[in-house]
Amino acid sequence: MYDTAGLDEGQGGTVARQDAIVQLYTLLRRLDTGVSLLVFCMRGPRIKESCLKNWRLFWEVICQRRVPIILAVTGLENEEEGMDNWWTQNEEHFMKCEMYPNGVACLTATRGRRSGGGYNFDEEYERSQEKLRQAISRVYLRTAWQVPALEWFKMTVEISFTSGKRPEEIRKSREVLGSATEELVRRCEMTAEEANKLARKLNGI
């Protein structure tokens, strides 16, 4: 299992967002064993716009919907009707956003404060571990998917001729936005400039 930095650390964080994406994509490309599962971690109780963009980027664009994805939602230890009720209340919103996880685990990632001989959320914490293990074992790919090199650019060749008695052919190659880059703009709501910058970095991997 590989724990990666969240992309939301990007703008204004220690790493520029495009650099963070390149680092994560580089990791996926270099995994000799392939990719068997994505675990998308977010903290409840509300869905941020950046969550949708990151979901689309990694599941739809980079992994081309070929890898199962689990939604792991933390910070739910104080849900009045139990942690699992969060998904009951929010599933419809995910469907509207076209986010279809293969499994969902509503969790707490903390044991809480010390209380007597243990901690406030010991029971919820232990249950959370078991729920996540079960979700992983149910949906991960037994035969891992290998991340292909994406078609980040399309090359066009412009042909022109010099004037004169013996015109000479002039070929000039030009890089234009490729299919994956267009998908970044369409699905991830990046500007063409941002996608182009990202594509140039990924093209060198």
Backbone as a printed PyTorch tensor [residue, N CA C, xyz], in Angstrom:
tensor([[[  0.8450,  -1.1850,   0.0000],
         [  0.0000,   0.0000,   0.0000],
         [  0.8840,   1.2390,   0.0000]],

        [[  0.4790,   2.2400,  -0.7760],
         [  1.2450,   3.4790,  -0.8950],
         [  0.3660,   4.6430,  -0.4600]],

        [[  0.8230,   5.3610,   0.5460],
         [  0.1020,   6.5300,   1.0400],
         [  0.6560,   7.7580,   0.3350]],

        [[ -0.1940,   8.4910,  -0.3410],
         [  0.2600,   9.6530,  -1.0970],
         [ -0.2580,  10.9360,  -0.4730]],

        [[  0.4280,  12.0190,  -0.7550],
         [ -0.0100,  13.3310,  -0.2700],
         [ -1.2760,  13.7450,  -1.0020]],

        [[ -2.1580,  14.4270,  -0.2940],
         [ -3.3700,  14.9150,  -0.9280],
         [ -3.0610,  16.0280,  -1.9060]],

        [[ -3.7830,  16.0420,  -3.0200],
         [ -3.5420,  17.0810,  -4.0220],
         [ -3.9350,  18.4530,  -3.5150]],

        [[ -4.7860,  18.5010,  -2.5020],
         [ -5.2290,  19.7970,  -1.9880],
         [ -4.1220,  20.5230,  -1.2460]],

        [[ -2.9850,  19.8540,  -1.0360],
         [ -1.8440,  20.5470,  -0.4520],
         [ -1.2290,  21.5020,  -1.4710]],

        [[ -1.6280,  21.3170,  -2.7350],
         [ -1.0250,  22.0460,  -3.8420],
         [ -1.0190,  23.5480,  -3.7430]],

        [[ -2.1470,  24.1900,  -4.1290],
         [ -2.1610,  25.6350,  -4.2120],
         [ -1.8490,  26.2420,  -2.8450]],

        [[ -0.7420,  26.9020,  -2.7360],
         [ -0.3760,  27.5500,  -1.4800],
         [  0.2760,  26.6110,  -0.4890]],

        [[  0.4470,  25.3240,  -0.8540],
         [  1.0780,  24.3760,   0.0440],
         [  2.5540,  24.2420,  -0.2550]],

        [[  3.1270,  23.1150,   0.1630],
         [  4.5640,  22.9250,  -0.0300],
         [  4.8990,  22.5210,  -1.4580]],

        [[  3.9170,  21.9840,  -2.1880],
         [  4.1440,  21.5190,  -3.5540],
         [  3.0720,  22.0900,  -4.4670]],

        [[  3.4750,  22.5930,  -5.6210],
         [  2.5000,  23.0850,  -6.5900],
         [  1.5990,  21.9320,  -7.0170]],

        [[  0.3340,  22.2170,  -7.2830],
         [ -0.6230,  21.1580,  -7.5870],
         [ -0.1700,  20.3110,  -8.7760]],

        [[  0.3210,  20.9670,  -9.8290],
         [  0.7570,  20.2000, -10.9930],
         [  1.9280,  19.2890, -10.6540]],

        [[  2.8350,  19.7710,  -9.7990],
         [  3.9640,  18.9370,  -9.3860],
         [  3.4890,  17.7450,  -8.5570]],

        [[  2.4790,  17.9720,  -7.7200],
         [  1.9380,  16.8820,  -6.9030],
         [  1.3250,  15.8090,  -7.7920]],

        [[  0.6020,  16.2270,  -8.8360],
         [ -0.0170,  15.2740,  -9.7620],
         [  1.0550,  14.4740, -10.4860]],

        [[  2.1110,  15.1580, -10.9220],
         [  3.1990,  14.4820, -11.6230],
         [  3.8480,  13.4370, -10.7140]],

        [[  4.0720,  13.7910,  -9.4470],
         [  4.6870,  12.8500,  -8.5080],
         [  3.8150,  11.6100,  -8.3160]],

        [[  2.5010,  11.8250,  -8.1970],
         [  1.6000,  10.6940,  -7.9970],
         [  1.5280,   9.8250,  -9.2480]],

        [[  1.4510,  10.4560, -10.4100],
         [  1.4030,   9.6910, -11.6540],
         [  2.7040,   8.9140, -11.8580]],

        [[  3.8300,   9.5390, -11.4950],
         [  5.1210,   8.8600, -11.6020],
         [  5.1350,   7.6080, -10.7350]],

        [[  4.5830,   7.7130,  -9.5240],
         [  4.5150,   6.5590,  -8.6360],
         [  3.6960,   5.4430,  -9.2780]],

        [[  2.5320,   5.7900,  -9.8150],
         [  1.6760,   4.7760, -10.4380],
         [  2.3730,   4.0990, -11.6190]],

        [[  3.0870,   4.8780, -12.3990],
         [  3.7670,   4.3370, -13.5790],
         [  4.9170,   3.4060, -13.1990]],

        [[  5.5200,   3.6550, -12.0430],
         [  6.7160,   2.8900, -11.6680],
         [  6.4070,   1.6700, -10.8100]],

        [[  5.1620,   1.4530, -10.5080],
         [  4.7990,   0.2780,  -9.7270],
         [  4.8630,  -0.9520, -10.6320]],

        [[  5.8860,  -1.7680, -10.4570],
         [  6.0690,  -2.9560, -11.3030],
         [  4.9070,  -3.9350, -11.1650]],

        [[  4.2860,  -3.9400,  -9.9900],
         [  3.2030,  -4.8890,  -9.7500],
         [  1.8630,  -4.3730, -10.2680]],

        [[  1.8280,  -3.1250, -10.7450],
         [  0.5770,  -2.5710, -11.2320],
         [ -0.2500,  -1.9660, -10.1090]],

        [[ -1.4750,  -1.6210, -10.4280],
         [ -2.3750,  -0.9790,  -9.4680],
         [ -3.6220,  -1.8490,  -9.3060]],

        [[ -3.9300,  -2.2190,  -8.0700],
         [ -5.0680,  -3.1000,  -7.8010],
         [ -6.2630,  -2.3760,  -7.2180]],

        [[ -6.0340,  -1.1880,  -6.6420],
         [ -7.1200,  -0.5110,  -5.9420],
         [ -6.7400,   0.9420,  -5.6660]],

        [[ -7.7180,   1.8250,  -5.7540],
         [ -7.5580,   3.1930,  -5.2870],
         [ -8.4220,   3.3610,  -4.0420]],

        [[ -7.8570,   3.9330,  -3.0060],
         [ -8.6240,   4.2690,  -1.7980],
         [ -8.6720,   5.7890,  -1.7240]],

        [[ -9.8360,   6.3310,  -1.9590],
         [-10.0070,   7.7780,  -1.9980],
         [-10.4320,   8.2490,  -0.6080]],

        [[ -9.5390,   8.9420,   0.0710],
         [ -9.7880,   9.3740,   1.4510],
         [-10.2890,  10.8090,   1.4820]],

        [[-11.3420,  11.0320,   2.2010],
         [-11.8410,  12.3830,   2.4120],
         [-12.3890,  12.4700,   3.8280]],

        [[-12.4330,  13.6760,   4.3270],
         [-12.9390,  13.8900,   5.6770],
         [-14.3440,  14.4570,   5.6100]],

        [[-15.2720,  13.8330,   6.3420],
         [-16.6360,  14.3420,   6.3950],
         [-16.6680,  15.6340,   7.1890]],

        [[-17.7920,  16.3030,   7.2860],
         [-19.0800,  15.7880,   6.8140],
         [-19.4760,  16.2530,   5.4130]],

        [[-18.7360,  17.1880,   4.7930],
         [-19.1810,  17.7160,   3.5100],
         [-18.1880,  17.4250,   2.4020]],

        [[-18.7180,  17.3420,   1.1750],
         [-17.9010,  17.0910,  -0.0020],
         [-17.3810,  18.4230,  -0.5300]],

        [[-16.0700,  18.5190,  -0.7110],
         [-15.4840,  19.7200,  -1.2790],
         [-15.4210,  19.5930,  -2.7980]],

        [[-15.4260,  20.7290,  -3.4700],
         [-15.3290,  20.7240,  -4.9280],
         [-14.0320,  20.0690,  -5.3890]],

        [[-12.9610,  20.2700,  -4.6080],
         [-11.6710,  19.6850,  -4.9760],
         [-11.7160,  18.1640,  -4.9490]],

        [[-12.5790,  17.5760,  -4.1110],
         [-12.7120,  16.1170,  -4.0510],
         [-13.1770,  15.5710,  -5.3920]],

        [[-14.1610,  16.2320,  -5.9810],
         [-14.6900,  15.8060,  -7.2680],
         [-13.6190,  15.8770,  -8.3510]],

        [[-12.8560,  16.9710,  -8.3730],
         [-11.8040,  17.1270,  -9.3750],
         [-10.7380,  16.0510,  -9.2240]],

        [[-10.3400,  15.7670,  -7.9900],
         [ -9.3080,  14.7640,  -7.7570],
         [ -9.7980,  13.3630,  -8.1180]],

        [[-11.0620,  13.0980,  -7.8080],
         [-11.6840,  11.8030,  -8.1660],
         [-11.6280,  11.5990,  -9.6740]],

        [[-12.0590,  12.6070, -10.4100],
         [-12.0830,  12.5080, -11.8640],
         [-10.6750,  12.3460, -12.4410]],

        [[ -9.7410,  13.0830, -11.8730],
         [ -8.3740,  13.0400, -12.3850],
         [ -7.7910,  11.6400, -12.2840]],

        [[ -7.8700,  11.0260, -11.1040],
         [ -7.1840,   9.7600, -10.9100],
         [ -7.9870,   8.5520, -11.3500]],

        [[ -9.2920,   8.5570, -11.0990],
         [-10.0630,   7.3750, -11.4750],
         [-10.4350,   7.3960, -12.9530]],

        [[-10.9180,   8.5470, -13.4340],
         [-11.4080,   8.6040, -14.8070],
         [-10.3040,   8.8500, -15.8280]],

        [[ -9.3890,   9.7860, -15.5450],
         [ -8.3970,  10.1800, -16.5420],
         [ -7.1630,   9.2850, -16.4890]],

        [[ -6.4990,   9.2260, -15.3410],
         [ -5.2420,   8.4870, -15.2610],
         [ -5.4680,   6.9750, -15.2230]],

        [[ -6.3980,   6.5100, -14.4080],
         [ -6.6370,   5.0630, -14.3210],
         [ -7.7350,   4.5920, -15.2740]],

        [[ -8.2810,   5.5010, -16.0610],
         [ -9.2150,   5.1760, -17.1370],
         [-10.3670,   4.2760, -16.7140]],

        [[-10.8090,   4.4240, -15.4700],
         [-11.9190,   3.6510, -14.9030],
         [-11.6360,   2.1500, -14.8840]],

        [[-10.3720,   1.7700, -14.9270],
         [-10.0090,   0.3480, -14.9710],
         [ -9.7080,  -0.2230, -13.5980]],

        [[ -9.5980,   0.6340, -12.5910],
         [ -9.2070,   0.1960, -11.2500],
         [-10.3610,   0.4790, -10.2870]],

        [[-10.7600,  -0.4940,  -9.4630],
         [-11.8180,  -0.2260,  -8.4840],
         [-11.3790,   0.8460,  -7.4990]],

        [[-12.3630,   1.5670,  -6.9790],
         [-12.0560,   2.6650,  -6.0580],
         [-12.9720,   2.5870,  -4.8450]],

        [[-12.3730,   2.7260,  -3.6880],
         [-13.1120,   2.7250,  -2.4180],
         [-13.1370,   4.1410,  -1.8690]],

        [[-14.2590,   4.5370,  -1.3630],
         [-14.3980,   5.8240,  -0.6880],
         [-14.2500,   5.5970,   0.8120]],

        [[-13.2210,   6.1900,   1.4030],
         [-12.9950,   6.0880,   2.8450],
         [-13.2260,   7.4670,   3.4630]],

        [[-14.2800,   7.5890,   4.2520],
         [-14.6550,   8.8800,   4.8360],
         [-14.3420,   8.8580,   6.3230]],

        [[-13.4710,   9.7670,   6.7710],
         [-13.0760,   9.8150,   8.1750],
         [-13.7560,  10.9970,   8.8750]],

        [[-13.5250,  11.0870,  10.1750],
         [-14.0780,  12.2070,  10.9450],
         [-15.5400,  12.0420,  11.2850]],

        [[-16.0410,  10.7960,  11.3120],
         [-17.4760,  10.5610,  11.5180],
         [-17.7960,  10.0090,  12.9000]],

        [[-16.8310,  10.1140,  13.8160],
         [-17.0270,   9.5300,  15.1410],
         [-18.1390,  10.1880,  15.9460]],

        [[-18.5200,  11.4210,  15.5750],
         [-19.5610,  12.1170,  16.3400],
         [-20.9300,  12.1050,  15.6580]],

        [[-21.0820,  11.2860,  14.6150],
         [-22.3820,  11.1760,  13.9540],
         [-23.4060,  10.6130,  14.9380]],

        [[-24.5140,  11.3360,  15.1110],
         [-25.5050,  10.9590,  16.1230],
         [-26.1430,   9.5960,  15.8470]],

        [[-26.3880,   9.2840,  14.5820],
         [-27.0520,   8.0250,  14.2440],
         [-26.0820,   6.9570,  13.7650]],

        [[-24.8150,   7.1160,  14.1050],
         [-23.8090,   6.1310,  13.7300],
         [-23.0590,   6.5370,  12.4790]],

        [[-21.8210,   6.0510,  12.3570],
         [-20.9550,   6.4620,  11.2510],
         [-21.5320,   6.0840,   9.8960]],

        [[-22.1080,   4.8970,   9.7740],
         [-22.6030,   4.4360,   8.4820],
         [-23.7790,   5.2580,   7.9740]],

        [[-24.4500,   5.9550,   8.8650],
         [-25.5790,   6.7720,   8.4430],
         [-25.1440,   7.9300,   7.5590]],

        [[-23.8680,   8.3130,   7.6390],
         [-23.3660,   9.4120,   6.8010],
         [-23.5530,   9.0960,   5.3260]],

        [[-23.2540,   7.8410,   4.9380],
         [-23.3900,   7.4560,   3.5310],
         [-24.8630,   7.4300,   3.1140]],

        [[-25.7200,   6.9950,   4.0050],
         [-27.1630,   6.9960,   3.7180],
         [-27.6400,   8.4120,   3.4080]],

        [[-27.1150,   9.3800,   4.1560],
         [-27.5300,  10.7650,   3.9820],
         [-26.8720,  11.4320,   2.7690]],

        [[-25.7350,  10.9350,   2.3210],
         [-24.9620,  11.6270,   1.2760],
         [-24.8260,  10.8730,  -0.0410]],

        [[-25.2760,   9.6390,  -0.1040],
         [-25.1060,   8.8300,  -1.3170],
         [-25.6930,   9.5150,  -2.5460]],

        [[-26.8580,  10.1050,  -2.4110],
         [-27.5190,  10.7360,  -3.5590],
         [-26.6580,  11.8410,  -4.1690]],

        [[-25.9860,  12.6140,  -3.3020],
         [-25.1470,  13.7030,  -3.7980],
         [-23.9670,  13.1570,  -4.6050]],

        [[-23.3880,  12.0540,  -4.1640],
         [-22.2920,  11.4320,  -4.9110],
         [-22.7740,  10.9500,  -6.2690]],

        [[-23.9780,  10.3810,  -6.3040],
         [-24.5220,   9.9020,  -7.5700],
         [-24.7370,  11.0640,  -8.5400]],

        [[-25.2120,  12.1870,  -8.0260],
         [-25.4110,  13.3660,  -8.8730],
         [-24.0890,  13.8780,  -9.4420]],

        [[-23.0230,  13.7090,  -8.6760],
         [-21.7000,  14.1440,  -9.1200],
         [-21.0030,  13.0800,  -9.9720]],

        [[-21.7030,  11.9640, -10.2380],
         [-21.1590,  10.8540, -11.0210],
         [-19.9220,  10.2570, -10.3570]],

        [[-19.9730,  10.1570,  -9.0410],
         [-18.9210,   9.5000,  -8.2750],
         [-19.4970,   8.1810,  -7.7680]],

        [[-19.0320,   7.0710,  -8.3600],
         [-19.6070,   5.7700,  -8.0690],
         [-18.5490,   4.8550,  -7.4500]],

        [[-18.3660,   4.9050,  -6.1420],
         [-17.3620,   4.0400,  -5.5070],
         [-17.7790,   2.5810,  -5.5490]],

        [[-16.7820,   1.6930,  -5.6330],
         [-17.0500,   0.2600,  -5.5880],
         [-17.2750,  -0.2220,  -4.1700]],

        [[-16.8820,   0.5980,  -3.2170],
         [-17.0950,   0.2870,  -1.8140],
         [-16.9920,   1.5540,  -0.9980]],

        [[-17.6630,   1.5860,   0.1480],
         [-17.6520,   2.7640,   1.0140],
         [-17.3660,   2.3280,   2.4460]],

        [[-16.4740,   3.0440,   3.1070],
         [-16.1840,   2.7790,   4.5140],
         [-16.2980,   4.0890,   5.2860]],

        [[-17.2610,   4.1700,   6.1790],
         [-17.4680,   5.3560,   7.0200],
         [-16.7160,   5.1170,   8.3250]],

        [[-15.7380,   5.9860,   8.6220],
         [-14.7360,   5.6520,   9.6280],
         [-14.4660,   6.7640,  10.6300]],

        [[-13.7300,   6.3640,  11.6580],
         [-13.0090,   7.3240,  12.4860],
         [-11.5390,   6.9300,  12.4410]],

        [[-10.6720,   7.9070,  12.3750],
         [ -9.2260,   7.6400,  12.3260],
         [ -8.5600,   8.0100,  13.6400]],

        [[ -9.3580,   8.1820,  14.6760],
         [ -8.8090,   8.5390,  15.9880],
         [ -9.4960,   7.7370,  17.0820]],

        [[ -8.7610,   7.4450,  18.1330],
         [ -9.3590,   6.7900,  19.2940],
         [ -9.9810,   7.8030,  20.2440]],

        [[ -9.7070,   9.0770,  20.0150],
         [-10.2700,  10.1040,  20.8790],
         [ -9.4590,  10.3290,  22.1390]],

        [[-10.0980,  10.9590,  23.1150],
         [ -9.4130,  11.2780,  24.3630],
         [ -9.4270,  10.0810,  25.3080]],

        [[ -8.4110,  10.0840,  26.1810],
         [ -8.3310,   9.0080,  27.1660],
         [ -9.5250,   9.0730,  28.1170]],

        [[-10.1000,   7.9100,  28.3630],
         [-11.2650,   7.8350,  29.2440],
         [-11.1830,   6.5420,  30.0480]],

        [[-10.9610,   6.6660,  31.3340],
         [-10.8230,   5.4890,  32.1750],
         [ -9.6230,   4.6660,  31.7560]],

        [[ -9.8750,   3.3830,  31.4490],
         [ -8.7810,   2.5110,  31.0300],
         [ -8.5670,   2.4800,  29.5290]],

        [[ -9.3040,   3.3150,  28.7820],
         [ -9.1570,   3.3060,  27.3260],
         [ -9.3490,   4.6950,  26.7520]],

        [[-10.0130,   4.7690,  25.5770],
         [-10.2560,   6.0400,  24.9080],
         [-11.7230,   6.1370,  24.4790]],

        [[-12.1790,   7.3590,  24.2520],
         [-13.5900,   7.6080,  23.9400],
         [-14.1170,   6.7980,  22.7550]],

        [[-13.2870,   6.6980,  21.7070],
         [-13.7740,   6.0780,  20.4760],
         [-13.0830,   4.7520,  20.1740]],

        [[-12.6900,   4.0240,  21.2080],
         [-12.0250,   2.7340,  21.0030],
         [-12.8800,   1.7930,  20.1480]],

        [[-14.1470,   1.6900,  20.4780],
         [-15.0360,   0.7640,  19.7630],
         [-15.1890,   1.1640,  18.2960]],

        [[-15.4230,   2.4640,  18.0580],
         [-15.5790,   2.9620,  16.6820],
         [-14.2880,   2.7690,  15.8780]],

        [[-13.1550,   2.9720,  16.5450],
         [-11.8530,   2.8420,  15.8800],
         [-11.5970,   1.4010,  15.4460]],

        [[-11.8590,   0.4620,  16.3440],
         [-11.6590,  -0.9520,  16.0190],
         [-12.6020,  -1.3730,  14.8980]],

        [[-13.8420,  -0.9130,  14.9590],
         [-14.8170,  -1.2560,  13.9280],
         [-14.4160,  -0.6530,  12.5810]],

        [[-13.8350,   0.5470,  12.6190],
         [-13.4080,   1.2100,  11.3930],
         [-12.3090,   0.4100,  10.6940]],

        [[-11.3550,  -0.0830,  11.4540],
         [-10.2820,  -0.8820,  10.8670],
         [-10.8430,  -2.1060,  10.1530]],

        [[-11.7650,  -2.7840,  10.7980],
         [-12.3350,  -3.9950,  10.2140],
         [-13.1590,  -3.6750,   8.9650]],

        [[-13.9100,  -2.5710,   8.9860],
         [-14.7090,  -2.1930,   7.8160],
         [-13.8310,  -1.8990,   6.6190]],

        [[-12.7200,  -1.2170,   6.8400],
         [-11.8380,  -0.8830,   5.7280],
         [-11.1520,  -2.1350,   5.1830]],

        [[-10.7330,  -3.0240,   6.0660],
         [-10.1270,  -4.2810,   5.6090],
         [-11.1100,  -5.0750,   4.7460]],

        [[-12.3380,  -5.1570,   5.1760],
         [-13.3470,  -5.9030,   4.4290],
         [-13.6270,  -5.2650,   3.0770]],

        [[-13.7060,  -3.9230,   3.0530],
         [-13.9680,  -3.2200,   1.8010],
         [-12.8390,  -3.4780,   0.7990]],

        [[-11.6000,  -3.4550,   1.2830],
         [-10.4490,  -3.6950,   0.4090],
         [-10.4700,  -5.1170,  -0.1330]],

        [[-10.6880,  -6.0940,   0.7310],
         [-10.6310,  -7.5000,   0.3150],
         [-11.7460,  -7.8470,  -0.6590]],

        [[-12.8590,  -7.1190,  -0.5970],
         [-13.9810,  -7.4230,  -1.4880],
         [-13.7450,  -6.9650,  -2.9200]],

        [[-13.0730,  -5.8230,  -3.1120],
         [-13.0830,  -5.2270,  -4.4530],
         [-11.7330,  -5.1190,  -5.1590]],

        [[-10.6100,  -5.3730,  -4.4750],
         [ -9.3310,  -5.1400,  -5.1430],
         [ -9.1490,  -6.1150,  -6.3100]],

        [[ -8.4190,  -5.6760,  -7.3320],
         [ -8.1500,  -6.5030,  -8.5070],
         [ -7.1690,  -7.6150,  -8.1630]],

        [[ -7.5430,  -8.8440,  -8.4480],
         [ -6.6280,  -9.9610,  -8.2130],
         [ -5.4930,  -9.9340,  -9.2340]],

        [[ -5.7790,  -9.4480, -10.4280],
         [ -4.7360,  -9.2250, -11.4350],
         [ -4.6020,  -7.7210, -11.6160]],

        [[ -3.5110,  -7.1660, -11.1680],
         [ -3.3350,  -5.7080, -11.1350],
         [ -3.3330,  -5.1120, -12.5400]],

        [[ -3.7970,  -3.8790, -12.6450],
         [ -3.8230,  -3.1510, -13.9140],
         [ -2.5500,  -2.3510, -14.0600]],

        [[ -1.9260,  -2.4450, -15.2220],
         [ -0.7000,  -1.7050, -15.4990],
         [ -1.0450,  -0.3460, -16.0890]],

        [[ -0.5120,   0.7080, -15.5200],
         [ -0.8050,   2.0670, -15.9780],
         [ -0.0770,   2.3260, -17.2910]],

        [[ -0.8020,   2.5860, -18.3860],
         [ -0.1410,   2.8270, -19.6730],
         [  0.3730,   4.2530, -19.7690]],

        [[  1.3030,   4.4730, -20.6800],
         [  1.7510,   5.8390, -20.9610],
         [  0.6180,   6.5500, -21.6840]],

        [[  0.1790,   7.6430, -21.1320],
         [ -0.9720,   8.3380, -21.7080],
         [ -0.5830,   9.1380, -22.9440]],

        [[ -1.5370,   9.3030, -23.8250],
         [ -1.3260,  10.1130, -25.0240],
         [ -1.5530,  11.5710, -24.6420]],

        [[ -0.4880,  12.1720, -24.1200],
         [ -0.6430,  13.5400, -23.6290],
         [ -0.5460,  14.5610, -24.7560]],

        [[  0.0910,  14.1780, -25.8480],
         [  0.2370,  15.1140, -26.9530],
         [ -0.0850,  14.4410, -28.2770]],

        [[ -0.5550,  15.2310, -29.1970],
         [ -0.6700,  14.8010, -30.5820],
         [  0.2970,  15.6610, -31.3790]],

        [[  0.9840,  15.0160, -32.2900],
         [  1.9410,  15.7540, -33.1100],
         [  1.3420,  16.0220, -34.4820]],

        [[  1.4200,  17.2240, -34.9270],
         [  0.9960,  17.5510, -36.2810],
         [  2.2080,  18.0510, -37.0430]],

        [[  2.2280,  17.7550, -38.2810],
         [  3.3360,  18.1900, -39.1310],
         [  2.7970,  19.1680, -40.1710]],

        [[  3.3100,  20.3750, -40.1470],
         [  2.9210,  21.3870, -41.1150],
         [  3.9410,  21.3800, -42.2490]],

        [[  3.4560,  21.2260, -43.4520],
         [  4.3430,  21.1830, -44.6170],
         [  4.1400,  22.4400, -45.4580]],

        [[  5.2360,  23.0950, -45.7780],
         [  5.1730,  24.2780, -46.6430],
         [  6.3370,  24.1970, -47.6350]],

        [[  6.3060,  25.0470, -48.6280],
         [  7.3570,  25.0300, -49.6590],
         [  7.8930,  26.4380, -49.8700]],

        [[  9.1860,  26.5030, -50.0950],
         [  9.7920,  27.7960, -50.4150],
         [  9.4670,  28.1380, -51.8790]],

        [[  9.4640,  29.3850, -52.1700],
         [  9.1930,  29.8020, -53.5500],
         [ 10.4810,  29.7310, -54.3740]],

        [[ 10.3600,  29.6810, -55.6620],
         [ 11.5340,  29.6300, -56.5410],
         [ 11.4060,  28.5150, -57.5500]],

        [[ 12.4450,  28.3740, -58.3670],
         [ 12.3980,  27.3610, -59.4090],
         [ 12.4130,  25.9520, -58.8340]],

        [[ 13.1580,  25.7610, -57.7540],
         [ 13.2000,  24.4570, -57.1030],
         [ 12.7110,  24.6080, -55.6530]],

        [[ 11.4120,  24.5890, -55.4810],
         [ 10.8740,  24.7890, -54.1220],
         [ 11.3340,  23.6810, -53.1740]],

        [[ 11.7120,  24.0670, -51.9940],
         [ 12.1460,  23.1110, -50.9820],
         [ 11.0280,  22.8970, -49.9680]],

        [[ 10.8730,  21.6620, -49.6330],
         [  9.8310,  21.3100, -48.6570],
         [ 10.3260,  21.6370, -47.2470]],

        [[  9.4790,  22.2640, -46.4650],
         [  9.8110,  22.5950, -45.0800],
         [  8.8070,  21.8950, -44.1600]],

        [[  9.3240,  21.0720, -43.2840],
         [  8.4510,  20.3670, -42.3340],
         [  8.6520,  20.9560, -40.9380]],

        [[  7.5650,  21.2590, -40.3170],
         [  7.6350,  21.8150, -38.9690],
         [  6.6650,  21.0370, -38.0750]],

        [[  7.2060,  20.4310, -37.0330],
         [  6.3530,  19.6930, -36.1020],
         [  5.7520,  20.6550, -35.0840]],

        [[  4.5170,  20.3990, -34.7460],
         [  3.8390,  21.2770, -33.7900],
         [  3.0870,  20.4140, -32.7870]],

        [[  3.2560,  20.7130, -31.5030],
         [  2.5500,  19.9840, -30.4500],
         [  1.2160,  20.6500, -30.1680]],

        [[  0.1810,  19.8490, -30.1030],
         [ -1.1400,  20.3790, -29.7790],
         [ -1.7070,  19.5670, -28.6250]],

        [[ -2.7560,  20.0670, -28.0230],
         [ -3.3690,  19.3520, -26.9090],
         [ -3.8230,  17.9650, -27.3550]],

        [[ -3.4320,  16.9460, -26.5950],
         [ -3.8170,  15.5780, -26.9230],
         [ -5.0970,  15.1680, -26.2060]],

        [[ -5.5110,  13.9350, -26.4320],
         [ -6.7980,  13.4730, -25.9240],
         [ -6.8760,  13.4910, -24.4030]],

        [[ -5.8100,  13.0400, -23.7320],
         [ -5.8430,  13.0170, -22.2700],
         [ -5.8650,  14.4300, -21.7020]],

        [[ -5.1420,  15.3270, -22.3730],
         [ -5.1200,  16.7130, -21.9110],
         [ -6.4820,  17.3640, -22.0910]],

        [[ -7.1210,  17.0580, -23.2110],
         [ -8.4700,  17.5730, -23.4360],
         [ -9.4300,  17.0590, -22.3670]],

        [[ -9.2110,  15.7980, -21.9580],
         [-10.0520,  15.2160, -20.9110],
         [ -9.8350,  15.9300, -19.5800]],

        [[ -8.5980,  16.3260, -19.3120],
         [ -8.3160,  17.0800, -18.0910],
         [ -9.1140,  18.3750, -18.0680]],

        [[ -9.1590,  19.0380, -19.2000],
         [ -9.8790,  20.3070, -19.2760],
         [-11.3750,  20.0710, -19.1220]],

        [[-11.8730,  19.0360, -19.7920],
         [-13.3180,  18.7960, -19.8090],
         [-13.8310,  18.2580, -18.4790]],

        [[-13.1410,  17.2680, -17.9120],
         [-13.6480,  16.5920, -16.7280],
         [-13.1230,  17.1620, -15.4190]],

        [[-11.8930,  17.6740, -15.4250],
         [-11.2960,  18.1480, -14.1780],
         [-11.4090,  19.6550, -14.0150]],

        [[-12.0040,  20.2940, -15.0010],
         [-12.2420,  21.7250, -14.9330],
         [-10.9460,  22.5170, -14.7890]],

        [[ -9.9020,  22.0490, -15.4410],
         [ -8.6610,  22.8020, -15.5160],
         [ -8.7450,  23.7690, -16.6840]],

        [[ -7.9810,  24.8080, -16.6170],
         [ -7.8780,  25.6750, -17.7790],
         [ -6.9500,  24.9940, -18.7840]],

        [[ -7.0600,  25.3800, -20.0450],
         [ -6.1950,  24.8000, -21.0740],
         [ -4.7280,  25.0600, -20.7490]],

        [[ -4.4410,  26.2250, -20.1990],
         [ -3.0640,  26.5660, -19.8470],
         [ -2.5360,  25.6400, -18.7490]],

        [[ -3.3610,  25.3870, -17.7200],
         [ -2.9500,  24.5060, -16.6310],
         [ -2.7300,  23.0810, -17.1370]],

        [[ -3.6560,  22.6040, -17.9780],
         [ -3.5460,  21.2460, -18.5080],
         [ -2.3290,  21.1050, -19.4120]],

        [[ -2.0580,  22.1390, -20.1870],
         [ -0.9100,  22.1010, -21.0800],
         [  0.3930,  22.0380, -20.2830]],

        [[  0.4540,  22.8180, -19.2070],
         [  1.6360,  22.8240, -18.3440],
         [  1.8280,  21.4550, -17.7020]],

        [[  0.7310,  20.8800, -17.2250],
         [  0.7940,  19.5610, -16.6150],
         [  1.2120,  18.5120, -17.6440]],

        [[  0.6440,  18.5910, -18.8260],
         [  0.9500,  17.6150, -19.8620],
         [  2.4220,  17.6500, -20.2490]],

        [[  3.0110,  18.8270, -20.3160],
         [  4.4240,  18.9490, -20.6700],
         [  5.2940,  18.2480, -19.6090]],

        [[  4.9030,  18.3800, -18.3450],
         [  5.6680,  17.7220, -17.2900],
         [  5.5210,  16.2150, -17.3570]],

        [[  4.2740,  15.7590, -17.5710],
         [  4.0330,  14.3260, -17.6310],
         [  4.6410,  13.7000, -18.8740]],

        [[  4.7410,  14.4650, -19.9230],
         [  5.2880,  13.9610, -21.1700],
         [  6.7510,  13.5470, -21.0250]],

        [[  7.4260,  14.0960, -20.0140],
         [  8.8300,  13.7650, -19.8060],
         [  9.0580,  12.5720, -18.9190]],

        [[  7.9770,  11.9690, -18.4100],
         [  8.1230,  10.8340, -17.4950],
         [  8.4760,   9.5660, -18.2830]]])
